[in-house]
């Protein structure tokens, strides 16, 4: 499922090292990042995804819009 989220994100013009995924935690919808740390040199911020892309995800997750911190290992060379 994560791989599908990654493919979808890339199609939407997202940066090379982060994708977004909607999850239900304790009955509450949360938007969370799915990391696939391929390119350690890019150091792309989470907000490198387009605003339109974020808004579309926010609509699909109306209860809570959560952007967790980028894990350290994503930026390690």
PDB file with SEQRES, HELIX, SHEET and CRYST1 records, atoms N, CA, C and O in Angstrom:
SEQRES   1 A   77  UNK UNK UNK UNK UNK UNK UNK UNK UNK UNK UNK UNK UNK          
SEQRES   2 A   77  UNK UNK UNK UNK UNK UNK UNK UNK UNK UNK UNK UNK UNK          
SEQRES   3 A   77  UNK UNK UNK UNK UNK UNK UNK UNK UNK UNK UNK UNK UNK          
SEQRES   4 A   77  UNK UNK UNK UNK UNK UNK UNK UNK UNK UNK UNK UNK UNK          
SEQRES   5 A   77  UNK UNK UNK UNK UNK UNK UNK UNK UNK UNK UNK UNK UNK          
SEQRES   6 A   77  UNK UNK UNK UNK UNK UNK UNK UNK UNK UNK UNK UNK              
HELIX    1 AA1 UNK A    2  UNK A   11  1                                  10    
HELIX    2 AA2 UNK A   46  UNK A   48  5                                   3    
HELIX    3 AA3 UNK A   51  UNK A   60  1                                  10    
HELIX    4 AA4 UNK A   72  UNK A   75  5                                   4    
SHEET    1 AA1 2 UNK A  18  UNK A  25  0                                        
SHEET    2 AA1 2 UNK A  28  UNK A  35 -1                                        
CRYST1    1.000    1.000    1.000  90.00  90.00  90.00 P 1           1          
ATOM      1  N   UNK A   1       0.829  -1.204   0.000  1.00  0.00           N  
ATOM      2  CA  UNK A   1       0.000   0.000   0.000  1.00  0.00           C  
ATOM      3  C   UNK A   1       0.871   1.265   0.000  1.00  0.00           C  
ATOM      4  O   UNK A   1       0.532   2.264  -0.636  1.00  0.00           O  
ATOM      5  N   UNK A   2       1.985   1.207   0.715  1.00  0.00           N  
ATOM      6  CA  UNK A   2       2.898   2.338   0.752  1.00  0.00           C  
ATOM      7  C   UNK A   2       3.488   2.602  -0.625  1.00  0.00           C  
ATOM      8  O   UNK A   2       3.654   3.751  -1.033  1.00  0.00           O  
ATOM      9  N   UNK A   3       3.804   1.521  -1.336  1.00  0.00           N  
ATOM     10  CA  UNK A   3       4.377   1.666  -2.672  1.00  0.00           C  
ATOM     11  C   UNK A   3       3.407   2.370  -3.606  1.00  0.00           C  
ATOM     12  O   UNK A   3       3.814   3.193  -4.426  1.00  0.00           O  
ATOM     13  N   UNK A   4       2.123   2.048  -3.483  1.00  0.00           N  
ATOM     14  CA  UNK A   4       1.102   2.706  -4.298  1.00  0.00           C  
ATOM     15  C   UNK A   4       1.026   4.194  -3.962  1.00  0.00           C  
ATOM     16  O   UNK A   4       0.879   5.030  -4.853  1.00  0.00           O  
ATOM     17  N   UNK A   5       1.125   4.513  -2.697  1.00  0.00           N  
ATOM     18  CA  UNK A   5       1.079   5.910  -2.261  1.00  0.00           C  
ATOM     19  C   UNK A   5       2.263   6.681  -2.833  1.00  0.00           C  
ATOM     20  O   UNK A   5       2.141   7.842  -3.224  1.00  0.00           O  
ATOM     21  N   UNK A   6       3.412   6.008  -2.872  1.00  0.00           N  
ATOM     22  CA  UNK A   6       4.624   6.614  -3.423  1.00  0.00           C  
ATOM     23  C   UNK A   6       4.463   6.895  -4.908  1.00  0.00           C  
ATOM     24  O   UNK A   6       4.764   7.993  -5.376  1.00  0.00           O  
ATOM     25  N   UNK A   7       3.985   5.897  -5.651  1.00  0.00           N  
ATOM     26  CA  UNK A   7       3.769   6.065  -7.093  1.00  0.00           C  
ATOM     27  C   UNK A   7       2.798   7.198  -7.375  1.00  0.00           C  
ATOM     28  O   UNK A   7       3.028   8.019  -8.263  1.00  0.00           O  
ATOM     29  N   UNK A   8       1.714   7.239  -6.616  1.00  0.00           N  
ATOM     30  CA  UNK A   8       0.692   8.268  -6.778  1.00  0.00           C  
ATOM     31  C   UNK A   8       1.292   9.651  -6.513  1.00  0.00           C  
ATOM     32  O   UNK A   8       1.020  10.610  -7.236  1.00  0.00           O  
ATOM     33  N   UNK A   9       2.106   9.732  -5.470  1.00  0.00           N  
ATOM     34  CA  UNK A   9       2.732  11.000  -5.104  1.00  0.00           C  
ATOM     35  C   UNK A   9       3.670  11.495  -6.200  1.00  0.00           C  
ATOM     36  O   UNK A   9       3.675  12.679  -6.536  1.00  0.00           O  
ATOM     37  N   UNK A  10       4.456  10.589  -6.750  1.00  0.00           N  
ATOM     38  CA  UNK A  10       5.387  10.965  -7.806  1.00  0.00           C  
ATOM     39  C   UNK A  10       4.644  11.448  -9.040  1.00  0.00           C  
ATOM     40  O   UNK A  10       5.080  12.393  -9.698  1.00  0.00           O  
ATOM     41  N   UNK A  11       3.526  10.808  -9.360  1.00  0.00           N  
ATOM     42  CA  UNK A  11       2.698  11.241 -10.486  1.00  0.00           C  
ATOM     43  C   UNK A  11       2.174  12.647 -10.265  1.00  0.00           C  
ATOM     44  O   UNK A  11       1.967  13.396 -11.219  1.00  0.00           O  
ATOM     45  N   UNK A  12       1.960  13.006  -9.004  1.00  0.00           N  
ATOM     46  CA  UNK A  12       1.447  14.333  -8.662  1.00  0.00           C  
ATOM     47  C   UNK A  12       2.560  15.373  -8.533  1.00  0.00           C  
ATOM     48  O   UNK A  12       2.321  16.488  -8.069  1.00  0.00           O  
ATOM     49  N   UNK A  13       3.772  15.008  -8.944  1.00  0.00           N  
ATOM     50  CA  UNK A  13       4.870  15.965  -8.946  1.00  0.00           C  
ATOM     51  C   UNK A  13       5.530  16.189  -7.600  1.00  0.00           C  
ATOM     52  O   UNK A  13       6.136  17.236  -7.372  1.00  0.00           O  
ATOM     53  N   UNK A  14       5.420  15.224  -6.710  1.00  0.00           N  
ATOM     54  CA  UNK A  14       6.027  15.351  -5.387  1.00  0.00           C  
ATOM     55  C   UNK A  14       7.544  15.186  -5.482  1.00  0.00           C  
ATOM     56  O   UNK A  14       8.048  14.578  -6.426  1.00  0.00           O  
ATOM     57  N   UNK A  15       8.259  15.721  -4.513  1.00  0.00           N  
ATOM     58  CA  UNK A  15       9.706  15.578  -4.461  1.00  0.00           C  
ATOM     59  C   UNK A  15      10.132  14.129  -4.308  1.00  0.00           C  
ATOM     60  O   UNK A  15       9.302  13.241  -4.113  1.00  0.00           O  
ATOM     61  N   UNK A  16      11.441  13.900  -4.401  1.00  0.00           N  
ATOM     62  CA  UNK A  16      11.963  12.543  -4.517  1.00  0.00           C  
ATOM     63  C   UNK A  16      11.967  11.719  -3.235  1.00  0.00           C  
ATOM     64  O   UNK A  16      12.174  10.507  -3.294  1.00  0.00           O  
ATOM     65  N   UNK A  17      11.744  12.339  -2.080  1.00  0.00           N  
ATOM     66  CA  UNK A  17      11.935  11.522  -0.878  1.00  0.00           C  
ATOM     67  C   UNK A  17      10.796  11.494   0.127  1.00  0.00           C  
ATOM     68  O   UNK A  17      10.979  11.049   1.260  1.00  0.00           O  
ATOM     69  N   UNK A  18       9.629  11.962  -0.275  1.00  0.00           N  
ATOM     70  CA  UNK A  18       8.518  11.869   0.668  1.00  0.00           C  
ATOM     71  C   UNK A  18       7.197  11.709  -0.075  1.00  0.00           C  
ATOM     72  O   UNK A  18       6.967  12.343  -1.104  1.00  0.00           O  
ATOM     73  N   UNK A  19       6.348  10.866   0.454  1.00  0.00           N  
ATOM     74  CA  UNK A  19       4.998  10.711  -0.094  1.00  0.00           C  
ATOM     75  C   UNK A  19       4.031  10.853   1.070  1.00  0.00           C  
ATOM     76  O   UNK A  19       4.427  10.765   2.232  1.00  0.00           O  
ATOM     77  N   UNK A  20       2.782  11.069   0.757  1.00  0.00           N  
ATOM     78  CA  UNK A  20       1.785  11.246   1.812  1.00  0.00           C  
ATOM     79  C   UNK A  20       0.769  10.120   1.771  1.00  0.00           C  
ATOM     80  O   UNK A  20       0.461   9.586   0.705  1.00  0.00           O  
ATOM     81  N   UNK A  21       0.260   9.768   2.913  1.00  0.00           N  
ATOM     82  CA  UNK A  21      -0.700   8.674   2.978  1.00  0.00           C  
ATOM     83  C   UNK A  21      -1.732   8.946   4.059  1.00  0.00           C  
ATOM     84  O   UNK A  21      -1.415   9.448   5.138  1.00  0.00           O  
ATOM     85  N   UNK A  22      -2.963   8.605   3.746  1.00  0.00           N  
ATOM     86  CA  UNK A  22      -4.038   8.779   4.707  1.00  0.00           C  
ATOM     87  C   UNK A  22      -4.129   7.518   5.566  1.00  0.00           C  
ATOM     88  O   UNK A  22      -4.179   6.410   5.031  1.00  0.00           O  
ATOM     89  N   UNK A  23      -4.152   7.673   6.871  1.00  0.00           N  
ATOM     90  CA  UNK A  23      -4.259   6.530   7.766  1.00  0.00           C  
ATOM     91  C   UNK A  23      -5.375   6.775   8.764  1.00  0.00           C  
ATOM     92  O   UNK A  23      -5.672   7.917   9.116  1.00  0.00           O  
ATOM     93  N   UNK A  24      -5.992   5.689   9.217  1.00  0.00           N  
ATOM     94  CA  UNK A  24      -6.977   5.822  10.281  1.00  0.00           C  
ATOM     95  C   UNK A  24      -6.364   5.276  11.568  1.00  0.00           C  
ATOM     96  O   UNK A  24      -6.031   4.094  11.656  1.00  0.00           O  
ATOM     97  N   UNK A  25      -6.220   6.144  12.555  1.00  0.00           N  
ATOM     98  CA  UNK A  25      -5.636   5.757  13.834  1.00  0.00           C  
ATOM     99  C   UNK A  25      -6.667   5.992  14.928  1.00  0.00           C  
ATOM    100  O   UNK A  25      -7.124   7.117  15.132  1.00  0.00           O  
ATOM    101  N   UNK A  26      -7.028   4.925  15.626  1.00  0.00           N  
ATOM    102  CA  UNK A  26      -8.055   5.005  16.671  1.00  0.00           C  
ATOM    103  C   UNK A  26      -9.338   5.676  16.171  1.00  0.00           C  
ATOM    104  O   UNK A  26      -9.943   6.490  16.869  1.00  0.00           O  
ATOM    105  N   UNK A  27      -9.732   5.319  14.958  1.00  0.00           N  
ATOM    106  CA  UNK A  27     -10.965   5.846  14.398  1.00  0.00           C  
ATOM    107  C   UNK A  27     -10.872   7.278  13.881  1.00  0.00           C  
ATOM    108  O   UNK A  27     -11.860   7.838  13.406  1.00  0.00           O  
ATOM    109  N   UNK A  28      -9.676   7.869  13.976  1.00  0.00           N  
ATOM    110  CA  UNK A  28      -9.492   9.238  13.491  1.00  0.00           C  
ATOM    111  C   UNK A  28      -8.593   9.234  12.262  1.00  0.00           C  
ATOM    112  O   UNK A  28      -7.551   8.579  12.239  1.00  0.00           O  
ATOM    113  N   UNK A  29      -9.014   9.979  11.237  1.00  0.00           N  
ATOM    114  CA  UNK A  29      -8.215  10.035  10.013  1.00  0.00           C  
ATOM    115  C   UNK A  29      -7.026  10.969  10.198  1.00  0.00           C  
ATOM    116  O   UNK A  29      -7.177  12.103  10.651  1.00  0.00           O  
ATOM    117  N   UNK A  30      -5.854  10.482   9.845  1.00  0.00           N  
ATOM    118  CA  UNK A  30      -4.639  11.282   9.951  1.00  0.00           C  
ATOM    119  C   UNK A  30      -3.885  11.226   8.630  1.00  0.00           C  
ATOM    120  O   UNK A  30      -3.854  10.190   7.965  1.00  0.00           O  
ATOM    121  N   UNK A  31      -3.279  12.344   8.256  1.00  0.00           N  
ATOM    122  CA  UNK A  31      -2.430  12.365   7.078  1.00  0.00           C  
ATOM    123  C   UNK A  31      -1.003  12.189   7.559  1.00  0.00           C  
ATOM    124  O   UNK A  31      -0.521  12.965   8.385  1.00  0.00           O  
ATOM    125  N   UNK A  32      -0.327  11.173   7.047  1.00  0.00           N  
ATOM    126  CA  UNK A  32       1.035  10.943   7.501  1.00  0.00           C  
ATOM    127  C   UNK A  32       1.974  10.795   6.313  1.00  0.00           C  
ATOM    128  O   UNK A  32       1.548  10.477   5.203  1.00  0.00           O  
ATOM    129  N   UNK A  33       3.243  11.028   6.559  1.00  0.00           N  
ATOM    130  CA  UNK A  33       4.244  10.906   5.510  1.00  0.00           C  
ATOM    131  C   UNK A  33       4.746   9.478   5.423  1.00  0.00           C  
ATOM    132  O   UNK A  33       4.931   8.805   6.437  1.00  0.00           O  
ATOM    133  N   UNK A  34       4.965   9.025   4.190  1.00  0.00           N  
ATOM    134  CA  UNK A  34       5.570   7.723   3.960  1.00  0.00           C  
ATOM    135  C   UNK A  34       6.912   8.010   3.304  1.00  0.00           C  
ATOM    136  O   UNK A  34       6.960   8.515   2.182  1.00  0.00           O  
ATOM    137  N   UNK A  35       7.997   7.693   3.993  1.00  0.00           N  
ATOM    138  CA  UNK A  35       9.314   8.021   3.467  1.00  0.00           C  
ATOM    139  C   UNK A  35       9.935   6.854   2.724  1.00  0.00           C  
ATOM    140  O   UNK A  35       9.861   5.709   3.169  1.00  0.00           O  
ATOM    141  N   UNK A  36      10.545   7.154   1.591  1.00  0.00           N  
ATOM    142  CA  UNK A  36      11.323   6.161   0.871  1.00  0.00           C  
ATOM    143  C   UNK A  36      12.624   6.864   0.530  1.00  0.00           C  
ATOM    144  O   UNK A  36      12.768   7.461  -0.536  1.00  0.00           O  
ATOM    145  N   UNK A  37      13.573   6.781   1.463  1.00  0.00           N  
ATOM    146  CA  UNK A  37      14.774   7.613   1.417  1.00  0.00           C  
ATOM    147  C   UNK A  37      15.751   7.118   0.365  1.00  0.00           C  
ATOM    148  O   UNK A  37      16.705   6.404   0.675  1.00  0.00           O  
ATOM    149  N   UNK A  38      15.508   7.498  -0.869  1.00  0.00           N  
ATOM    150  CA  UNK A  38      16.331   7.040  -1.981  1.00  0.00           C  
ATOM    151  C   UNK A  38      17.475   8.005  -2.237  1.00  0.00           C  
ATOM    152  O   UNK A  38      18.632   7.595  -2.330  1.00  0.00           O  
ATOM    153  N   UNK A  39      17.153   9.287  -2.351  1.00  0.00           N  
ATOM    154  CA  UNK A  39      18.173  10.282  -2.663  1.00  0.00           C  
ATOM    155  C   UNK A  39      18.519  11.085  -1.418  1.00  0.00           C  
ATOM    156  O   UNK A  39      17.782  11.989  -1.024  1.00  0.00           O  
ATOM    157  N   UNK A  40      19.654  10.744  -0.803  1.00  0.00           N  
ATOM    158  CA  UNK A  40      20.028  11.384   0.455  1.00  0.00           C  
ATOM    159  C   UNK A  40      20.647  12.765   0.247  1.00  0.00           C  
ATOM    160  O   UNK A  40      20.891  13.485   1.215  1.00  0.00           O  
ATOM    161  N   UNK A  41      20.905  13.142  -1.014  1.00  0.00           N  
ATOM    162  CA  UNK A  41      21.571  14.419  -1.264  1.00  0.00           C  
ATOM    163  C   UNK A  41      20.579  15.558  -1.470  1.00  0.00           C  
ATOM    164  O   UNK A  41      20.947  16.727  -1.358  1.00  0.00           O  
ATOM    165  N   UNK A  42      19.321  15.227  -1.770  1.00  0.00           N  
ATOM    166  CA  UNK A  42      18.341  16.258  -2.107  1.00  0.00           C  
ATOM    167  C   UNK A  42      17.946  17.117  -0.909  1.00  0.00           C  
ATOM    168  O   UNK A  42      17.823  18.336  -1.024  1.00  0.00           O  
ATOM    169  N   UNK A  43      17.747  16.470   0.247  1.00  0.00           N  
ATOM    170  CA  UNK A  43      17.288  17.151   1.451  1.00  0.00           C  
ATOM    171  C   UNK A  43      16.064  18.025   1.170  1.00  0.00           C  
ATOM    172  O   UNK A  43      16.023  19.196   1.549  1.00  0.00           O  
ATOM    173  N   UNK A  44      15.084  17.446   0.509  1.00  0.00           N  
ATOM    174  CA  UNK A  44      13.873  18.184   0.166  1.00  0.00           C  
ATOM    175  C   UNK A  44      12.976  18.352   1.387  1.00  0.00           C  
ATOM    176  O   UNK A  44      12.724  17.391   2.115  1.00  0.00           O  
ATOM    177  N   UNK A  45      12.496  19.569   1.609  1.00  0.00           N  
ATOM    178  CA  UNK A  45      11.571  19.758   2.722  1.00  0.00           C  
ATOM    179  C   UNK A  45      10.223  19.115   2.410  1.00  0.00           C  
ATOM    180  O   UNK A  45       9.869  18.924   1.247  1.00  0.00           O  
ATOM    181  N   UNK A  46       9.483  18.786   3.454  1.00  0.00           N  
ATOM    182  CA  UNK A  46       8.172  18.174   3.281  1.00  0.00           C  
ATOM    183  C   UNK A  46       7.287  19.045   2.393  1.00  0.00           C  
ATOM    184  O   UNK A  46       6.530  18.527   1.571  1.00  0.00           O  
ATOM    185  N   UNK A  47       7.379  20.358   2.556  1.00  0.00           N  
ATOM    186  CA  UNK A  47       6.515  21.256   1.808  1.00  0.00           C  
ATOM    187  C   UNK A  47       6.927  21.444   0.352  1.00  0.00           C  
ATOM    188  O   UNK A  47       6.385  22.307  -0.339  1.00  0.00           O  
ATOM    189  N   UNK A  48       7.889  20.637  -0.123  1.00  0.00           N  
ATOM    190  CA  UNK A  48       8.246  20.709  -1.538  1.00  0.00           C  
ATOM    191  C   UNK A  48       7.130  20.139  -2.407  1.00  0.00           C  
ATOM    192  O   UNK A  48       7.139  20.312  -3.626  1.00  0.00           O  
ATOM    193  N   UNK A  49       6.172  19.462  -1.783  1.00  0.00           N  
ATOM    194  CA  UNK A  49       5.029  18.994  -2.557  1.00  0.00           C  
ATOM    195  C   UNK A  49       4.154  20.200  -2.892  1.00  0.00           C  
ATOM    196  O   UNK A  49       4.084  21.163  -2.129  1.00  0.00           O  
ATOM    197  N   UNK A  50       3.500  20.130  -4.024  1.00  0.00           N  
ATOM    198  CA  UNK A  50       2.699  21.268  -4.481  1.00  0.00           C  
ATOM    199  C   UNK A  50       1.524  21.524  -3.547  1.00  0.00           C  
ATOM    200  O   UNK A  50       1.009  20.608  -2.906  1.00  0.00           O  
ATOM    201  N   UNK A  51       1.115  22.775  -3.482  1.00  0.00           N  
ATOM    202  CA  UNK A  51       0.005  23.165  -2.621  1.00  0.00           C  
ATOM    203  C   UNK A  51      -1.276  22.435  -3.029  1.00  0.00           C  
ATOM    204  O   UNK A  51      -2.066  22.019  -2.181  1.00  0.00           O  
ATOM    205  N   UNK A  52      -1.466  22.287  -4.337  1.00  0.00           N  
ATOM    206  CA  UNK A  52      -2.654  21.604  -4.851  1.00  0.00           C  
ATOM    207  C   UNK A  52      -2.697  20.155  -4.360  1.00  0.00           C  
ATOM    208  O   UNK A  52      -3.749  19.638  -3.986  1.00  0.00           O  
ATOM    209  N   UNK A  53      -1.528  19.517  -4.374  1.00  0.00           N  
ATOM    210  CA  UNK A  53      -1.407  18.136  -3.911  1.00  0.00           C  
ATOM    211  C   UNK A  53      -1.787  18.040  -2.432  1.00  0.00           C  
ATOM    212  O   UNK A  53      -2.534  17.146  -2.031  1.00  0.00           O  
ATOM    213  N   UNK A  54      -1.271  18.961  -1.633  1.00  0.00           N  
ATOM    214  CA  UNK A  54      -1.583  18.973  -0.201  1.00  0.00           C  
ATOM    215  C   UNK A  54      -3.066  19.209   0.052  1.00  0.00           C  
ATOM    216  O   UNK A  54      -3.669  18.563   0.909  1.00  0.00           O  
ATOM    217  N   UNK A  55      -3.649  20.139  -0.700  1.00  0.00           N  
ATOM    218  CA  UNK A  55      -5.066  20.445  -0.522  1.00  0.00           C  
ATOM    219  C   UNK A  55      -5.937  19.243  -0.858  1.00  0.00           C  
ATOM    220  O   UNK A  55      -6.924  18.974  -0.172  1.00  0.00           O  
ATOM    221  N   UNK A  56      -5.574  18.519  -1.913  1.00  0.00           N  
ATOM    222  CA  UNK A  56      -6.313  17.312  -2.289  1.00  0.00           C  
ATOM    223  C   UNK A  56      -6.256  16.281  -1.174  1.00  0.00           C  
ATOM    224  O   UNK A  56      -7.257  15.628  -0.880  1.00  0.00           O  
ATOM    225  N   UNK A  57      -5.089  16.129  -0.548  1.00  0.00           N  
ATOM    226  CA  UNK A  57      -4.955  15.175   0.540  1.00  0.00           C  
ATOM    227  C   UNK A  57      -5.699  15.646   1.775  1.00  0.00           C  
ATOM    228  O   UNK A  57      -6.271  14.844   2.513  1.00  0.00           O  
ATOM    229  N   UNK A  58      -5.687  16.942   1.991  1.00  0.00           N  
ATOM    230  CA  UNK A  58      -6.384  17.489   3.154  1.00  0.00           C  
ATOM    231  C   UNK A  58      -7.882  17.207   3.038  1.00  0.00           C  
ATOM    232  O   UNK A  58      -8.541  16.891   4.029  1.00  0.00           O  
ATOM    233  N   UNK A  59      -8.409  17.325   1.825  1.00  0.00           N  
ATOM    234  CA  UNK A  59      -9.832  17.044   1.594  1.00  0.00           C  
ATOM    235  C   UNK A  59     -10.153  15.575   1.851  1.00  0.00           C  
ATOM    236  O   UNK A  59     -11.233  15.243   2.340  1.00  0.00           O  
ATOM    237  N   UNK A  60      -9.203  14.696   1.516  1.00  0.00           N  
ATOM    238  CA  UNK A  60      -9.443  13.265   1.709  1.00  0.00           C  
ATOM    239  C   UNK A  60      -9.265  12.867   3.174  1.00  0.00           C  
ATOM    240  O   UNK A  60      -9.629  11.759   3.567  1.00  0.00           O  
ATOM    241  N   UNK A  61      -8.712  13.760   3.971  1.00  0.00           N  
ATOM    242  CA  UNK A  61      -8.496  13.522   5.402  1.00  0.00           C  
ATOM    243  C   UNK A  61      -9.051  14.699   6.195  1.00  0.00           C  
ATOM    244  O   UNK A  61      -8.281  15.410   6.841  1.00  0.00           O  
ATOM    245  N   UNK A  62     -10.352  14.926   6.169  1.00  0.00           N  
ATOM    246  CA  UNK A  62     -10.909  16.142   6.765  1.00  0.00           C  
ATOM    247  C   UNK A  62     -10.794  16.240   8.282  1.00  0.00           C  
ATOM    248  O   UNK A  62     -10.806  17.343   8.828  1.00  0.00           O  
ATOM    249  N   UNK A  63     -10.682  15.107   8.970  1.00  0.00           N  
ATOM    250  CA  UNK A  63     -10.674  15.133  10.435  1.00  0.00           C  
ATOM    251  C   UNK A  63      -9.403  15.744  11.018  1.00  0.00           C  
ATOM    252  O   UNK A  63      -9.447  16.481  12.003  1.00  0.00           O  
ATOM    253  N   UNK A  64      -8.276  15.426  10.394  1.00  0.00           N  
ATOM    254  CA  UNK A  64      -7.014  15.882  10.957  1.00  0.00           C  
ATOM    255  C   UNK A  64      -5.938  15.898   9.880  1.00  0.00           C  
ATOM    256  O   UNK A  64      -5.757  14.925   9.148  1.00  0.00           O  
ATOM    257  N   UNK A  65      -5.237  17.002   9.797  1.00  0.00           N  
ATOM    258  CA  UNK A  65      -4.195  17.156   8.792  1.00  0.00           C  
ATOM    259  C   UNK A  65      -2.854  17.202   9.514  1.00  0.00           C  
ATOM    260  O   UNK A  65      -2.490  18.231  10.083  1.00  0.00           O  
ATOM    261  N   UNK A  66      -2.123  16.098   9.494  1.00  0.00           N  
ATOM    262  CA  UNK A  66      -0.917  15.969  10.304  1.00  0.00           C  
ATOM    263  C   UNK A  66       0.316  15.787   9.422  1.00  0.00           C  
ATOM    264  O   UNK A  66       0.342  14.916   8.552  1.00  0.00           O  
ATOM    265  N   UNK A  67       1.327  16.604   9.650  1.00  0.00           N  
ATOM    266  CA  UNK A  67       2.576  16.488   8.909  1.00  0.00           C  
ATOM    267  C   UNK A  67       3.712  16.184   9.884  1.00  0.00           C  
ATOM    268  O   UNK A  67       4.273  17.106  10.476  1.00  0.00           O  
ATOM    269  N   UNK A  68       4.060  14.912  10.060  1.00  0.00           N  
ATOM    270  CA  UNK A  68       5.120  14.557  11.004  1.00  0.00           C  
ATOM    271  C   UNK A  68       6.491  15.071  10.548  1.00  0.00           C  
ATOM    272  O   UNK A  68       6.673  15.436   9.386  1.00  0.00           O  
ATOM    273  N   UNK A  69       7.431  15.092  11.464  1.00  0.00           N  
ATOM    274  CA  UNK A  69       8.797  15.512  11.157  1.00  0.00           C  
ATOM    275  C   UNK A  69       9.469  14.505  10.224  1.00  0.00           C  
ATOM    276  O   UNK A  69       9.122  13.324  10.212  1.00  0.00           O  
ATOM    277  N   UNK A  70      10.427  14.985   9.451  1.00  0.00           N  
ATOM    278  CA  UNK A  70      11.192  14.099   8.573  1.00  0.00           C  
ATOM    279  C   UNK A  70      12.195  13.328   9.428  1.00  0.00           C  
ATOM    280  O   UNK A  70      12.954  13.929  10.189  1.00  0.00           O  
ATOM    281  N   UNK A  71      12.200  11.995   9.306  1.00  0.00           N  
ATOM    282  CA  UNK A  71      13.154  11.208  10.096  1.00  0.00           C  
ATOM    283  C   UNK A  71      14.595  11.547   9.715  1.00  0.00           C  
ATOM    284  O   UNK A  71      14.885  11.813   8.549  1.00  0.00           O  
ATOM    285  N   UNK A  72      15.491  11.538  10.695  1.00  0.00           N  
ATOM    286  CA  UNK A  72      16.908  11.855  10.480  1.00  0.00           C  
ATOM    287  C   UNK A  72      17.528  11.026   9.370  1.00  0.00           C  
ATOM    288  O   UNK A  72      18.295  11.539   8.555  1.00  0.00           O  
ATOM    289  N   UNK A  73      17.192   9.738   9.341  1.00  0.00           N  
ATOM    290  CA  UNK A  73      17.830   8.836   8.384  1.00  0.00           C  
ATOM    291  C   UNK A  73      17.591   9.236   6.928  1.00  0.00           C  
ATOM    292  O   UNK A  73      18.334   8.817   6.040  1.00  0.00           O  
ATOM    293  N   UNK A  74      16.565  10.038   6.680  1.00  0.00           N  
ATOM    294  CA  UNK A  74      16.301  10.488   5.318  1.00  0.00           C  
ATOM    295  C   UNK A  74      17.358  11.463   4.839  1.00  0.00           C  
ATOM    296  O   UNK A  74      17.582  11.596   3.635  1.00  0.00           O  
ATOM    297  N   UNK A  75      18.009  12.145   5.766  1.00  0.00           N  
ATOM    298  CA  UNK A  75      18.982  13.157   5.372  1.00  0.00           C  
ATOM    299  C   UNK A  75      20.418  12.714   5.607  1.00  0.00           C  
ATOM    300  O   UNK A  75      21.350  13.496   5.422  1.00  0.00           O  
ATOM    301  N   UNK A  76      20.599  11.476   6.010  1.00  0.00           N  
ATOM    302  CA  UNK A  76      21.945  10.984   6.267  1.00  0.00           C  
ATOM    303  C   UNK A  76      22.588  10.515   4.969  1.00  0.00           C  
ATOM    304  O   UNK A  76      21.990   9.740   4.223  1.00  0.00           O  
ATOM    305  N   UNK A  77      23.787  10.976   4.701  1.00  0.00           N  
ATOM    306  CA  UNK A  77      24.474  10.639   3.453  1.00  0.00           C  
ATOM    307  C   UNK A  77      25.020   9.235   3.444  1.00  0.00           C  
ATOM    308  O   UNK A  77      25.623   8.813   2.457  1.00  0.00           O  
TER     309      UNK A  77                                                      
END                                                                             
